[in-house]
Amino acid sequence: MNINEPYAKSQPSPDEVMDAIQSVLFEMVIEPMQKELDIDDFKALDMIGETLSAIAEKATAYDHLNKTGLDQNYKN
């Protein structure tokens, strides 16, 4: 167990995780197949990328909410 703060690993943000996932998918799957993909395939991949980005955005907002809590006016 390492108790020194400089050595403590911080968790990556949801945006960082999603960027890493998208990069790996591009390098391993999309880039090697670019010549075989048609316009519909690229449209589907674009929609998937936008959806993954939206998921990361919502996960970031959820993390922020959990760290800061709700404003007093929003509590029941």
N, C-alpha and C positions, 0 to 999 in steps of 0.2 A: 504494500500500500504506500503510495506516495502522498505525503501530506504537505509538501512545499507548493505554494500557490503558483509560482512560475511554471511548474511542470503540469499543472492541472489542465486537462483538455476541456475546451469549451465545445458545446454542441453547435454544429452548423445550423444556420437558419434554414427554414423550409425553402426559401428561394435558392440558397446555395445548393441544397440537396437536389432540388428539381433541375437546376442548371447542370449539375453533374450527371444526373440521370439522362437528360436530353443529349448531352455531349456524348455519352457512352453509346446511346442508341444510334446517334448519327454516325459515329465512327465505325460501329460494329455492324449495323444493319442497313442504314439508309445510303451512306456513301458508296459502299460496294455494289449496291443495286441500282444506282442512279440511272444507268443506261437502260435498264429494263422497266423503269417506272414511267407511267403516262401521266397526263395532266390530272386525271381523276385521283390517281394515287397521291400526287403532290397536294391536291386539295384536301384529301383525307388526312394526310400527315400534318398539314397546316392546322386543321381543326383539332387534331390530337394535341399538337403543341400548344395551341391556345387554351385548350381545356386543362392541360397540365399546369400551365402558367396561372390560370384562374384558381386551381386547387392550391397552388403554392401561396398565392396572394391571400386566400382565405385562411390557410394554416398560419401564415405570418400574423394576420389580424387576430386569430384565436390565441396565439402565443402572447401577443402584446396584451390582449385582454386579461389573460391569466396572470401576467406579471404585474399589471397595473391595477387590475380590478375595475369594477364599474363605478362610475360617478355616483355620488349619493342620490342624485335625482332619478337614477334608473333603477334603484333597488325598491322592491315591494315592501 
